[in-house]
Amino acid sequence: MDAAAGCLPWGAEIALAALIGGVLGSFIATLVLRWPAGRSLAGRSQCDGCNARLEARDLVPLFSALWLRGRCRLCGAPIDKLHGRVELASALLGTLALALMPGAQGWIWALFGWLLLPLALLDARHMWLPDPLTALMALVGLIFAGPLMGTTLLERWLGALAGGLTLALIAWSWRRAHGREAMGGGDPKLVAAIGTWLGWQALPLLLLLASLTGIGWALFSRGKGDRPLTLRRVPFGVFLCAAAFVVVPLWPWWTGLIAR
């Protein structure tokens, strides 16, 4: 993988990562819109308004929506803005990863971001972390993620076990003490999957960042008449996904800080 990644100049790697990210973003947006509604993900892309099959010129990430002014070329129905936003976000994930970490490590980081993105979006929109996506991320992490953080397979297995069991224990303790759920059942599974990428060593930093950002969001997004903070539903998976992606470049700084 290192040899293949080294064949491209730095700028070409970034451009390729942006292109791949845009294409994957188109699929991710379709998945996020269709899967919760029970619609099929198979077959050719269709307009959500008239169900007509779309041609290649209608499916160029970002550019087709701009050229068509956000409307279907055939029926004029508005194109859901989520498509363009997710395509842009996915392209930016690839761009950032390869700009900061050229080579194999950057490509693995980009892949991590592309797998985290649909989980974050589904949790944000539907409070849902599908088991198949979480399992896919865990499997890919166990196979490919070693160079990302310089972890061994054993350290990533331990990361999965420690992460999943820690959140499951927190949820169980809260339920025992307060008689209600502290988090959804998908959150411990998500942390276990993230552990297969980061290893057990980075889990404290992951949980610290996710908890702080989640609490901050809950505090600053409160409106008048909202339920008390302890009773509000927070899409914690969103903050876990964001923290997991950010931990990768922060880890060397964090370990240096701890070593002082």
C-alpha positions in Angstrom: 0.0 0.0 0.0 2.9 2.4 0.8 4.4 1.7 -2.6 1.2 2.4 -4.4 0.5 5.6 -2.5 4.0 6.8 -3.2 3.4 6.7 -6.9 1.5 10.0 -6.9 2.7 13.5 -6.2 1.3 15.1 -3.1 -1.0 17.4 -5.0 -2.3 14.6 -7.2 -3.0 12.5 -4.1 -5.1 15.3 -2.6 -7.0 15.8 -5.9 -7.7 12.1 -6.2 -8.9 11.9 -2.6 -11.2 14.8 -3.2 -12.6 13.1 -6.3 -13.1 9.8 -4.6 -14.7 11.5 -1.6 -17.1 13.3 -3.8 -18.2 10.1 -5.5 -18.5 8.3 -2.2 -20.4 11.3 -0.8 -23.0 10.8 -3.5 -23.6 7.2 -2.4 -23.5 8.1 1.3 -26.2 10.8 0.8 -28.4 8.3 -1.1 -27.9 5.8 1.7 -28.9 8.3 4.4 -32.0 9.4 2.5 -33.2 6.0 1.4 -32.3 3.4 4.0 -34.3 4.8 6.9 -37.3 5.1 4.6 -37.0 1.5 3.6 -36.2 2.3 0.0 -33.9 0.1 -2.0 -30.3 1.1 -2.5 -29.8 -1.2 -5.5 -30.2 -0.3 -9.1 -29.5 2.9 -11.0 -30.0 6.4 -9.4 -33.4 7.9 -9.8 -35.0 11.3 -9.3 -36.8 11.4 -6.0 -39.6 13.5 -7.6 -40.4 11.7 -10.9 -38.5 8.4 -10.3 -36.9 8.8 -13.8 -33.5 7.1 -14.2 -30.7 9.6 -14.1 -27.9 9.8 -16.6 -24.1 10.1 -16.0 -24.3 13.9 -16.6 -26.8 14.2 -13.8 -24.6 12.4 -11.3 -21.3 14.3 -11.3 -20.7 15.1 -7.6 -21.3 18.8 -6.8 -21.0 20.0 -10.4 -24.3 18.5 -11.6 -26.3 20.1 -8.9 -24.7 23.5 -9.6 -25.3 23.1 -13.4 -28.9 22.1 -12.9 -29.4 24.8 -10.2 -30.5 22.3 -7.7 -33.4 20.8 -9.7 -34.0 17.6 -11.7 -33.2 18.1 -15.4 -36.3 16.1 -16.4 -39.1 17.2 -14.1 -37.7 20.3 -12.3 -38.3 18.9 -8.8 -35.9 20.2 -6.2 -32.9 18.0 -5.5 -32.5 17.4 -1.8 -29.7 19.7 -0.6 -28.3 16.9 1.5 -26.7 15.4 -1.7 -24.5 18.4 -2.3 -23.6 18.9 1.3 -22.6 15.3 1.9 -20.6 15.2 -1.4 -18.7 18.4 -0.3 -18.1 17.0 3.3 -16.9 13.7 1.9 -14.6 15.5 -0.6 -13.2 17.7 2.2 -12.5 14.6 4.4 -10.4 13.1 1.7 -8.7 16.4 1.0 -7.8 17.1 4.6 -6.6 13.5 5.2 -4.2 13.5 2.3 -3.1 17.1 2.8 -2.1 16.4 6.5 -0.9 12.8 6.0 0.4 12.0 2.6 0.8 8.4 1.6 -0.8 5.2 3.0 -1.5 6.7 6.4 -3.6 9.5 4.9 -5.6 7.1 2.7 -6.4 5.0 5.7 -7.5 8.1 7.6 -9.6 9.2 4.7 -11.3 5.7 4.6 -11.9 6.0 8.3 -13.7 9.3 7.7 -15.7 8.0 4.9 -17.0 5.1 7.0 -17.7 7.4 10.0 -19.7 9.9 7.9 -22.9 7.9 7.2 -23.0 6.8 10.8 -22.8 10.4 12.0 -25.5 11.5 9.6 -27.9 8.7 10.4 -27.5 9.3 14.1 -28.0 13.1 13.6 -31.1 12.7 11.5 -32.7 9.5 12.9 -30.9 8.6 16.2 -29.9 5.4 14.5 -26.6 3.6 14.3 -27.2 0.6 12.0 -25.4 -2.6 13.0 -24.3 -3.5 9.5 -22.4 -0.2 9.0 -20.8 -0.5 12.5 -19.8 -4.1 11.8 -18.3 -3.1 8.4 -16.2 -0.4 10.0 -15.0 -2.8 12.7 -14.0 -5.4 10.1 -12.2 -2.9 7.9 -10.4 -1.5 11.0 -9.2 -4.9 12.1 -7.8 -5.7 8.6 -6.4 -2.3 7.5 -6.1 0.2 10.3 -2.7 -0.8 11.8 -0.6 1.8 10.1 -3.0 4.6 11.0 -2.0 4.8 14.7 0.9 2.3 14.6 -1.1 -0.2 16.5 -0.9 -4.0 16.5 -3.9 -6.3 15.8 -4.0 -7.2 19.5 -4.1 -3.5 20.5 -7.0 -3.0 18.1 -8.9 -6.0 19.5 -8.4 -4.7 23.0 -9.6 -1.3 21.8 -12.8 -2.9 20.6 -13.4 -4.9 23.8 -12.4 -2.0 26.1 -14.4 0.6 24.3 -17.6 -1.4 23.9 -17.5 -2.8 27.4 -16.8 0.7 29.0 -19.8 2.3 27.3 -22.0 -0.7 28.0 -21.0 -0.5 31.7 -21.8 3.2 31.8 -25.2 2.6 30.2 -26.0 -0.3 32.6 -24.9 1.7 35.7 -27.1 4.7 34.7 -30.1 2.5 34.1 -29.7 0.8 37.4 -29.3 4.2 39.3 -31.9 6.2 37.5 -34.3 3.7 36.0 -34.0 4.9 32.4 -31.6 4.5 29.4 -28.5 6.7 29.3 -27.7 6.0 25.7 -28.8 3.9 22.7 -27.6 0.4 22.2 -25.7 1.5 19.1 -23.2 3.7 21.0 -21.2 0.9 22.7 -21.0 -0.9 19.4 -19.8 2.2 17.7 -17.1 2.8 20.2 -16.1 -0.9 19.9 -15.8 -0.4 16.1 -13.8 2.8 16.5 -11.5 0.9 18.9 -10.5 -1.4 16.0 -9.1 1.7 14.3 -7.5 3.6 17.2 -6.5 0.9 19.6 -7.1 0.9 23.3 -4.6 3.6 24.1 -6.5 6.4 22.4 -9.9 5.6 23.9 -9.6 8.0 26.9 -8.9 10.9 24.5 -11.8 9.8 22.2 -14.3 9.7 25.1 -13.1 12.9 26.6 -13.5 14.8 23.3 -16.9 13.2 22.5 -18.3 13.9 26.0 -17.1 17.5 26.1 -18.5 18.3 22.6 -21.7 16.5 23.3 -22.3 18.3 26.6 -21.4 21.6 25.0 -23.9 21.0 22.1 -26.6 20.1 24.6 -26.0 23.2 26.7 -25.8 25.7 23.8 -28.6 24.3 21.8 -31.2 24.5 24.6 -34.2 26.5 23.8 -36.8 28.0 26.1 -39.0 25.2 27.5 -36.7 22.4 26.6 -36.5 19.4 28.8 -33.8 19.3 31.5 -30.3 18.4 30.2 -30.4 14.9 31.9 -33.7 14.1 30.0 -32.7 15.3 26.6 -31.9 13.0 23.8 -28.4 13.7 22.4 -27.1 12.0 19.2 -23.9 10.9 21.0 -22.8 8.9 17.9 -22.3 12.2 16.0 -19.8 13.4 18.6 -18.1 10.0 18.8 -17.6 10.0 15.0 -16.3 13.5 15.0 -14.0 12.9 17.9 -12.7 9.6 16.4 -11.7 11.4 13.2 -10.0 14.3 15.1 -8.1 12.0 17.5 -5.9 10.7 14.7 -3.9 14.0 14.1 -4.2 15.0 17.8 -2.7 11.7 19.1 1.0 12.6 18.6 0.4 16.0 20.4 -1.5 14.3 23.2 1.1 11.6 23.8 3.8 14.3 23.8 1.8 16.3 26.3 1.3 13.3 28.6 5.0 12.4 28.4 6.2 15.8 29.8 
